Amino acid sequence: MRSLLPAVAEQLFKDIQKAYEEKSQIPDDLLIALRFVFGSCALQALDLVDQRSVTCLTSPSGRKAFQVLGGSGHLYTCFISCHYCPCPAFAYTVLRRNEGLLCKHILAAYLCQGMGVTQQESVSDQQMSALLGGTAAS
């Protein structure tokens, strides 16, 4: 499936992944690029990465979702396959005002996945269905 992100963002994620694999850190030039492309949520997303706030949930059927513990203590279930997060910032900044590509929760999920620092958790297909249907307790 083709990504919904602009090519520049896709390339930035690839560059970050490669740099992190080689040096176990993100170089300053890529951090600056991250801030340029994603704006103010980049720093907040990096803070979530540092706090290990992202968990990747996978089911036996291969479905994947990310749970991100926000700074407020609220747990958001994000879907990077369709770039969706239920947080108010996503609804307002990304969907309503069209002022950003992603919220900090989705950006943190992308970064953790690329850096290989995402916590992993297996869930049943029934649990994943509940998450997808919005009926799971978060």
C-alpha atoms as one frame of an Amber mdcrd trajectory, in Angstrom:
protein
   0.000   0.000   0.000   1.360   3.400  -0.958   1.960   5.794   1.888  -0.239
   8.822   2.402   2.676  10.963   3.595   4.543  13.352   1.297   7.740  11.960
  -0.196   9.890  14.341   1.850   8.472  12.946   5.103   8.919   9.361   3.912
  12.544  10.052   2.986  13.164  11.741   6.331  11.894   8.651   8.186  14.167
   6.431   6.071  17.167   8.678   6.769  16.414   8.687  10.504  16.100   4.893
  10.520  19.406   4.447   8.688  21.257   6.941  10.899  19.865   5.381  14.071
  20.854   1.886  12.931  24.415   3.080  12.256  25.026   5.393  15.229  22.224
   4.732  17.762  21.303   8.391  17.659  19.652  10.890  15.356  22.123  13.478
  13.990  21.407  17.180  14.485  20.745  17.816  10.796  17.960  15.220  10.787
  16.514  16.637  14.011  16.408  20.065  12.362  14.744  18.554   9.290  12.221
  16.788  11.528  11.336  20.116  13.167  11.102  21.806   9.769   8.778  19.178
   8.270   6.578  18.488  11.302   6.736  21.752  13.206   6.243  22.067  16.923
   4.954  18.521  17.421   8.403  17.113  16.513   9.899  17.960  19.912   6.847
  16.614  21.721   7.012  13.398  19.688  10.711  12.970  20.486   9.859  13.396
  24.168   7.316  10.553  23.872  10.001   8.431  22.186  12.446   9.157  25.014
   9.805   8.183  27.573   9.157   4.873  25.740   5.476   5.807  25.524   4.733
   3.848  22.333   3.526   0.241  22.246   2.893  -1.647  19.010  -0.054  -4.017
  19.263  -0.159  -6.895  16.782  -2.769  -9.587  16.311  -2.424 -13.105  14.866
  -4.183 -11.907  11.687  -1.418  -9.342  11.114  -3.316  -6.212  12.074  -1.283
  -3.528  13.796  -2.122  -0.540  15.985  -0.044   1.692  18.223  -0.927   2.823
  21.702   0.748   6.034  22.804   0.661   7.282  26.366   0.274  11.027  25.989
   1.757  13.647  28.256  -1.628  14.051  29.956  -1.646  10.361  30.890  -4.329
   9.506  28.319  -3.731   6.406  26.190  -4.347   7.017  22.468  -4.789   4.162
  19.995  -3.259   5.307  16.703  -3.322   3.727  13.282  -0.356   4.775  11.163
  -1.612   2.740   8.201  -4.320   5.374   7.722  -2.731   8.199   9.759  -5.420
   8.419  12.419  -5.264   9.381  16.072  -8.280  10.128  18.280  -6.517  12.991
  20.098  -7.966  16.522  20.006  -4.807  17.925  18.354  -5.187  15.557  15.404
  -8.845  16.469  14.956  -8.198  20.196  15.165  -4.750  20.754  13.641  -4.599
  17.985  11.041  -8.220  17.381  10.029  -9.988  20.666  10.667  -7.344  23.322
  10.028  -5.058  21.260   7.770  -2.020  22.837   9.447   0.007  19.704  10.087
   0.741  16.303   8.630   0.501  14.340  11.866  -0.038  14.758  15.583   2.748
  14.043  18.073   1.337  10.580  18.851   1.463   9.324  15.253   4.866  10.942
  14.725   6.172   9.226  17.874   4.868   5.889  16.570   6.675   6.404  13.247
   9.892   7.383  14.999   9.806   4.486  17.474   9.110   2.033  14.694  11.977
   3.369  12.581  14.378   3.413  15.504  13.349  -0.039  16.679  12.467   1.156
  20.181   8.743   0.380  20.117   7.478  -1.802  22.913   5.736  -4.880  21.469
   2.539  -6.493  22.687   0.471  -9.290  21.160  -3.295  -9.090  21.356  -5.992
 -11.475  20.207  -7.958 -10.862  17.029 -10.992 -10.141  19.208  -9.075  -7.486
  21.164  -7.849  -5.919  17.925 -11.393  -5.903  16.538 -12.542  -4.095  19.663
  -9.736  -1.535  19.210 -10.631  -1.049  15.542 -14.285  -0.671  16.440 -13.524
   1.809  19.185 -15.134  -0.374  21.848 -11.976  -1.318  23.760 -11.301   0.324
  27.073  -8.231   2.527  26.786
